[in-house]
Amino acid sequence: MRVTTLQDKLTAGGAALGPYRGADTPVSFGNTPAEFRALLGTCGFFDMSWQAKLVLSGEDRVRWLNGMVTNNIRDLAIGRGVYSFLLNAQGRILGDLVAYNRGDYLLVTTDRVQSATIAEVFDRYIIMDDVEVADISDKLSAVGLAGPQSKQTMRTAGIDVSQLEPGQVVDLVWQKIGVSVARNTHPNMDGYEIWFAAEQADTMWDTLIAAGATPVGSEAFEWYRIARGVPRYGLDLSQRDLPQETEQKHALNFSKGCYIGQEIVERIRARGHVNRHLVRLELDGTVPPAPGKHTIHGQEAEVMSSVYSPDLGKVVALAYVRT
C-alpha cells in the first residue's frame, strides 16, 4: 500500500489514515458530517495521493492514445484534458482516466488502484509505436478542492483560476513555487486539482487552510461524489459495464476514428438504447445498503453507492435500473 506524501503533515493534524483508491489518505479529520457540509456549502480540500500520473512521450503518443481510449485525443489542444474509458475488444470498461495534452507529452491521471491495469494494457499495445510510458505518481503531490466557494478560496490563497475552463490545466508560479492547476472534467462536479512538488506540501496545506478551506477526508469526499452523481470505477463502474450503460456521455466521442472496442460502442449507438443504465436516485427513507439489489417504486434497482444528503433531506443513490 502506498503512503501519501502528505502523511506527516496530515497525521500531525489529527487525521486518521486509511486505504482509499489505492493509497493511504485521511479518512476523516474528526467530523465527517461537517466536512461533507463544507463540500456542499463552502469549500473543502482533500489529499489526492490516490491519484496516479502516467507520462506518455514519443512522436506517436497522440495517434497511439487516440486509438486506445473512447474520447478524442487527436484534436486535444495544449493545456486541455478529457475524460475517457479504456475498453477491451468486447466494449467492456477496463478503466477510466483523464488525458491532458501537455505539449511535448501527454499526462494521464487515474486512481492508483487502476494504474497497474492501465499501464499493463498500454504496454501490451505498444508494438512498433514510438511511445514510452513513465509513472511519475510519486514525484508530484496533489490536493483537490470542491464546493461553491472553491474559486474564491483559491483566489484568497493567491491562485487565480477565474478564467480556467472545465478540463483545462495551467502552469503557475505561486509563492515562488511552480504549480499546475486543473479544473475538473466531470459536468456534475465543479472542482479543481493542484499539483506540486512533494516538498511544498506544508506551504500548500497551510495556505489553503488560512484562505478558509476546510480539510476533508475520503469518507466525506465519497459522500460528496455520490450526492453529486459522480460514479467511481471499482464501485459504480466495472469491467462488466458497457460505456452507454454508465450514462457518462462526456467520455465518448463518435467522430474521432477507430479505437479498441469502438465497434461495440457504435453498434449500441445504432441500436439506440441499452437494456440497463446508471441513474442518480433521490429517495425517502433509510439509506439502502450498497452494493445490493432493492425494489424501489416497484422496480428492481441494483444500488452501487448510496448516502444521505442533508442539503436535499433525502437519500441519494447511484443505481442500475432496467431501461
C-alpha positions in Angstrom: 0.0 0.0 0.0 1.5 3.4 -1.0 1.6 6.1 1.7 0.6 9.7 1.0 3.4 12.1 0.5 1.5 14.4 2.9 1.4 11.7 5.6 3.5 13.5 8.2 1.5 16.7 7.8 -1.8 15.0 8.0 -1.2 12.8 10.9 0.3 15.7 12.8 -3.1 17.5 12.2 -5.0 14.6 13.8 -6.2 12.9 10.6 -6.7 9.1 10.7 -5.3 7.4 7.6 -6.9 4.6 5.8 -6.9 3.0 2.3 -8.7 4.8 -0.5 -8.4 4.2 -4.2 -5.0 2.5 -3.8 -3.3 4.9 -1.3 -3.3 5.7 2.4 -5.1 9.0 2.8 -7.1 10.8 5.6 -10.4 9.1 6.3 -11.7 11.9 8.5 -10.4 14.9 10.4 -12.8 14.1 13.2 -16.2 15.3 12.0 -17.2 13.7 8.7 -20.7 15.4 8.6 -19.1 18.8 9.0 -16.6 18.0 6.3 -19.4 17.0 4.0 -21.3 20.2 4.6 -18.1 22.2 3.7 -18.0 20.4 0.3 -21.7 21.2 -0.2 -21.8 24.7 1.0 -18.3 26.4 1.1 -15.0 24.8 0.1 -13.5 21.6 1.1 -10.0 20.4 0.2 -8.6 17.0 0.3 -5.4 14.9 -0.2 -5.2 13.3 -3.7 -2.3 11.0 -3.1 -4.6 8.3 -4.5 -4.2 9.9 -8.0 -1.7 8.1 -10.3 0.0 10.1 -13.0 1.4 8.5 -16.2 3.5 10.4 -18.7 3.3 9.4 -22.4 6.1 10.6 -24.6 7.4 9.8 -28.1 6.4 11.0 -31.5 3.4 8.6 -31.8 1.9 9.3 -28.4 -1.2 11.3 -29.6 -2.1 9.0 -32.5 -1.5 5.9 -30.3 -3.5 7.0 -27.3 -6.3 8.2 -29.6 -6.6 4.6 -30.8 -6.7 3.3 -27.2 -9.5 5.3 -25.5 -13.0 6.4 -26.1 -12.5 10.2 -26.3 -10.8 12.5 -28.8 -7.1 12.8 -28.0 -6.1 13.7 -31.6 -7.7 17.2 -31.6 -6.9 17.9 -27.9 -5.4 21.4 -27.6 -2.4 22.0 -25.5 -3.5 22.6 -21.9 -6.7 20.7 -22.3 -7.9 17.3 -20.9 -10.7 14.9 -21.5 -12.3 12.1 -19.5 -12.1 8.7 -21.3 -12.8 5.0 -20.9 -10.3 2.3 -21.7 -12.2 -0.7 -23.2 -11.5 -4.3 -24.2 -12.4 -5.7 -27.6 -15.9 -6.6 -26.3 -16.5 -3.0 -25.4 -16.4 -3.5 -21.6 -14.8 -0.9 -19.4 -11.3 -1.8 -18.2 -10.7 1.6 -16.5 -11.3 5.3 -16.7 -8.8 8.1 -16.9 -8.3 11.8 -17.8 -5.7 12.6 -20.5 -4.1 16.0 -20.8 -2.2 17.4 -23.7 0.9 19.0 -22.0 2.7 19.9 -25.2 5.6 17.6 -25.6 4.0 14.8 -23.7 0.5 13.5 -22.6 -0.4 13.2 -18.9 -2.8 10.5 -17.9 -4.4 10.6 -14.5 -6.4 7.8 -12.8 -6.8 6.1 -9.5 -3.7 4.3 -8.2 -5.8 1.2 -7.7 -6.3 1.2 -11.5 -2.8 2.3 -12.6 -1.2 -1.1 -12.8 -4.0 -2.5 -15.0 -4.0 0.6 -17.3 -0.2 0.6 -17.6 -0.3 -3.2 -18.4 -2.8 -2.6 -21.2 -0.8 0.3 -22.5 2.4 -1.8 -22.6 0.6 -4.7 -24.4 -0.5 -2.4 -27.3 2.8 -0.5 -27.7 4.3 -2.6 -30.5 6.1 -0.7 -33.2 5.0 2.7 -31.9 7.3 5.4 -30.7 5.6 5.7 -27.3 7.1 5.5 -23.8 5.1 5.3 -20.5 6.6 6.6 -17.3 4.9 6.6 -13.9 5.5 9.9 -12.1 2.9 9.4 -9.3 5.4 9.7 -6.5 7.1 12.8 -7.9 4.1 15.1 -7.6 1.8 15.7 -4.7 -1.8 16.8 -5.4 -4.7 18.3 -3.5 -8.3 18.8 -4.7 -10.8 21.5 -3.9 -14.6 21.3 -4.3 -17.6 23.3 -3.2 -19.3 26.5 -4.4 -16.6 28.8 -2.8 -13.6 26.9 -4.2 -12.8 29.6 -6.8 -12.9 32.4 -4.3 -10.9 30.4 -1.7 -8.2 29.8 -4.3 -8.1 33.5 -5.2 -7.7 34.3 -1.5 -4.8 31.9 -1.4 -3.2 33.7 -4.3 -4.2 31.3 -7.1 -6.5 33.0 -9.7 -8.4 30.4 -11.7 -11.3 32.7 -12.8 -10.6 32.0 -16.5 -10.0 28.3 -16.1 -12.5 26.2 -18.1 -13.6 22.6 -17.4 -10.8 20.2 -18.5 -8.2 23.0 -18.7 -4.8 22.9 -16.9 -2.4 25.8 -16.4 1.1 26.2 -15.0 1.6 29.0 -12.5 4.3 30.4 -10.3 2.8 30.7 -6.8 4.8 32.0 -3.8 7.9 31.3 -5.9 6.7 27.7 -6.3 5.8 26.1 -9.7 2.3 24.5 -9.5 -0.2 23.2 -12.1 -3.9 23.8 -11.6 -6.5 21.7 -13.4 -10.3 22.2 -13.5 -12.4 19.0 -13.1 -13.8 17.4 -16.3 -17.0 15.9 -14.9 -20.1 18.0 -15.5 -21.6 17.3 -12.1 -18.5 18.2 -10.0 -17.0 21.6 -10.5 -13.7 21.3 -8.6 -10.0 21.8 -9.0 -6.8 19.9 -8.6 -3.4 21.4 -7.7 -0.2 19.5 -8.5 3.0 20.5 -6.9 6.4 19.1 -5.7 6.1 17.0 -2.6 8.4 19.2 -0.5 5.9 22.1 -0.9 3.1 20.2 0.9 3.3 22.2 4.1 3.1 25.5 2.3 0.2 24.5 0.2 -1.8 22.9 3.0 -1.3 25.8 5.5 -2.1 28.4 2.9 -5.4 26.8 1.8 -6.5 26.5 5.5 -5.6 30.1 6.1 -7.7 31.0 3.0 -10.8 29.4 4.5 -10.8 25.9 3.0 -11.9 23.0 5.2 -9.8 19.8 5.1 -11.9 16.8 4.4 -11.3 13.1 4.4 -12.1 10.4 2.0 -15.3 9.5 3.8 -16.8 12.9 3.3 -15.5 13.1 -0.2 -17.2 9.8 -1.0 -20.5 11.1 0.3 -20.0 14.2 -1.8 -19.3 12.5 -5.1 -22.3 10.2 -4.6 -24.5 13.2 -3.8 -23.3 14.9 -7.0 -23.9 11.7 -9.0 -20.3 11.0 -10.0 -19.6 7.3 -10.5 -16.3 5.7 -9.3 -14.6 2.9 -11.1 -14.5 -0.3 -9.0 -17.8 0.6 -7.3 -20.3 2.1 -9.8 -18.3 1.2 -12.9 -16.6 -2.1 -13.7 -15.5 -4.5 -16.4 -19.0 -5.9 -16.8 -20.3 -2.5 -18.0 -20.7 -1.0 -21.4 -20.0 2.7 -21.9 -23.5 3.7 -22.7 -24.9 1.9 -19.7 -23.0 4.3 -17.4 -24.6 7.5 -18.9 -21.1 9.1 -18.9 -21.6 10.8 -22.2 -18.7 13.1 -21.7 -16.4 10.1 -22.0 -17.4 9.3 -25.6 -16.6 10.9 -29.0 -18.2 9.5 -32.1 -16.1 11.3 -34.8 -12.5 10.6 -33.6 -11.7 7.5 -35.5 -11.0 3.9 -34.5 -10.2 2.6 -31.1 -10.3 -0.6 -29.1 -14.0 -1.6 -28.5 -15.3 1.0 -30.9 -17.3 -1.5 -32.9 -19.4 -2.4 -29.9 -19.9 1.3 -28.9 -21.1 2.1 -32.5 -23.4 -0.9 -32.6 -25.1 0.3 -29.4 -25.4 3.8 -30.8 -27.0 2.5 -34.0 -29.4 0.4 -31.9 -30.4 3.4 -29.9 -30.5 2.1 -26.4 -29.1 -0.3 -23.8 -31.1 -2.6 -21.5 -29.8 -1.0 -18.3 -28.4 2.3 -17.3 -26.8 4.0 -14.3 -29.0 6.7 -12.8 -29.0 9.0 -9.8 -31.9 8.4 -7.5 -33.3 10.6 -4.7 -35.2 8.5 -2.2 -37.1 9.0 1.1 -36.4 6.7 4.0 -33.2 4.9 5.1 -30.0 4.5 3.1 -30.2 1.3 1.1 -27.2 -1.0 1.6 -24.7 -0.9 -1.3 -24.0 -2.8 -3.4 -27.2 -4.6 -3.4 -30.5 -5.2 -5.3 -33.5 -3.4 -4.0 -37.1 -2.8 -5.1 -37.7 0.9 -5.5 -41.1 2.2 -6.5 -42.0 -1.3 -7.7 -38.9 -1.6 -9.9 -35.7 -3.6 -9.2 -32.6 -1.4 -8.9 -29.1 -2.5 -8.3 -27.7 0.1 -5.9 -24.0 0.6 -6.3 -23.4 3.6 -3.9 -25.7 5.4 -1.5 -25.6 8.2 1.0 -27.9 10.6 2.9 -27.6 14.1 1.6 -28.6 16.8 4.2 -28.8 19.5 1.6 -31.7 17.6 0.0 -33.0 15.9 3.1 -33.1 12.7 1.0 -31.0 9.6 0.3 -29.0 9.8 -3.0 -28.0 6.6 -4.7 -26.3 5.6 -7.9 -28.1 2.5 -9.3 -28.5 0.5 -12.4 -32.1 0.2 -13.5 -33.8 -1.5 -16.4 -34.4 0.7 -19.4 
